[in-house]
């Protein structure tokens, strides 16, 4: 559909749609963001693995001590407390790691979403649409065949 036809359709309907997910997926910056997230996730996974291995080692040591009838109860108790603290530390690390990844995801994608929104606004202003709906968000129940789709114009504004 040419840009010349869009204003005519806009005057008739005032509504257009675009596929925000398709635009987001086409952005080269998305791949960069995903690569940064992957590196952060890999570092966190390596740390988690190290914590888990340490926990497993402590637990195996404790089982050996627990089976030894000559080991005093106070030593067994102290070792069990160490295991419980390691378990708590691992769970706290998992929660913090998830929060860190979520925060990083937001930091990396917010500028991309803002750029898309600016491009959509520019397309809407230039074509005179009253409303442009992101059809990828599932908020649209029906899109008629005559509804203009400005996904390509949004991509063009972003140089994609």
C-alpha positions in Angstrom: 0.0 0.0 0.0 1.5 3.3 -1.0 1.9 6.3 1.4 -0.4 8.3 -0.9 -3.3 5.9 -0.4 -2.9 5.9 3.4 -4.2 9.5 4.0 -7.3 8.6 2.0 -8.0 5.6 4.1 -7.2 7.5 7.2 -9.8 10.1 6.4 -12.3 7.3 5.8 -11.4 5.3 9.0 -9.0 7.2 11.2 -7.7 3.9 12.5 -4.7 1.9 11.5 -2.8 -1.1 12.9 0.8 -2.1 13.1 2.5 -5.2 14.3 4.7 -3.9 17.2 6.3 -7.3 17.7 7.4 -7.6 14.1 8.9 -4.1 14.3 10.7 -4.9 17.5 12.0 -8.2 16.1 13.3 -6.4 13.0 15.5 -4.0 15.0 19.2 -4.8 15.1 19.4 -3.3 18.6 17.1 -6.2 19.7 19.9 -8.7 18.9 22.4 -6.6 20.8 20.1 -6.5 23.8 19.5 -10.2 23.7 23.3 -10.8 23.5 23.8 -8.6 26.6 21.1 -10.5 28.4 22.6 -13.8 27.4 26.0 -12.8 28.7 24.5 -11.7 32.0 22.5 -14.8 32.3 25.5 -17.0 31.6 27.5 -15.3 34.3 24.7 -15.7 36.8 24.3 -19.4 35.8 28.0 -20.0 36.3 27.8 -18.4 39.8 24.7 -20.5 40.6 26.4 -23.6 39.5 29.4 -22.8 41.8 27.0 -22.2 44.7 25.2 -25.5 44.0 28.4 -27.5 43.8 29.6 -26.0 47.1 26.2 -26.9 48.7 26.5 -30.5 47.3 30.0 -30.9 48.7 28.9 -29.7 52.1 26.0 -32.0 52.1 28.1 -35.0 51.1 30.5 -34.1 53.9 27.7 -33.9 56.3 26.3 -37.3 55.3 29.7 -38.8 56.0 29.8 -37.1 59.4 26.3 -38.1 60.3 27.0 -41.8 59.6 30.1 -41.7 61.9 29.0 -42.6 65.4 32.1 -41.1 66.9 31.3 -37.6 65.6 29.9 -35.4 68.4 26.3 -34.1 68.0 27.6 -30.4 68.2 29.7 -30.9 65.1 26.8 -32.5 63.2 24.5 -29.6 64.3 27.0 -27.0 63.1 27.5 -28.7 59.8 23.7 -28.9 59.3 23.4 -25.2 60.1 26.0 -24.5 57.4 24.0 -26.5 54.9 20.8 -24.7 55.8 22.5 -21.3 55.5 24.0 -22.3 52.1 20.5 -23.3 51.0 19.1 -19.9 52.1 22.0 -18.2 50.3 21.3 -20.1 47.1 17.6 -19.2 47.2 18.3 -15.5 47.8 20.8 -15.5 45.0 18.2 -17.0 42.6 15.7 -14.3 43.5 18.2 -11.5 43.1 19.5 -12.9 39.8 16.0 -13.0 38.4 15.4 -9.4 39.5 18.7 -8.3 38.0 17.9 -9.9 34.7 14.4 -8.4 34.7 15.9 -5.0 35.5 18.5 -5.3 32.7 15.9 -6.4 30.2 13.9 -3.3 31.0 17.0 -1.1 30.7 17.8 -2.6 27.3 14.3 -2.7 25.8 12.9 0.6 27.1 14.8 2.8 24.6 13.8 0.4 21.7 10.1 0.6 22.7 10.4 4.4 23.0 11.9 4.6 19.5 9.1 2.4 18.1 6.5 4.6 19.8 8.1 7.8 18.4 8.1 6.2 14.9 4.4 5.2 15.3 3.5 8.7 16.4 5.4 10.2 13.4 3.6 7.9 11.0 0.2 8.7 12.6 0.8 12.4 12.5 2.0 12.4 8.9 -0.9 10.2 7.7 -3.5 11.9 9.9 -4.7 8.7 11.7 -6.8 9.2 14.9 -5.7 5.9 16.3 -3.0 3.3 15.5 -3.4 0.0 17.3 -0.5 -2.5 18.0 -2.1 -5.7 16.7 0.6 -7.9 18.3 -0.5 -7.0 21.9 -3.7 -9.0 21.6 -5.9 -6.0 22.4 -7.5 -6.1 19.0 -10.5 -8.4 18.6 -11.1 -7.6 15.0 -9.2 -5.9 12.2 -11.1 -5.5 9.0 -9.5 -6.1 5.6 -9.7 -2.4 4.8 -7.9 -1.3 8.0 -4.5 0.1 6.9 -1.5 -1.7 8.4 1.4 0.8 8.8 4.0 -1.7 10.1 6.2 -1.1 7.1 6.0 2.6 7.5 7.0 2.3 11.1 10.0 0.1 10.1 10.9 2.6 7.4 10.9 5.5 10.0 13.3 3.4 12.1 15.5 2.7 9.0 14.8 -1.1 9.1 
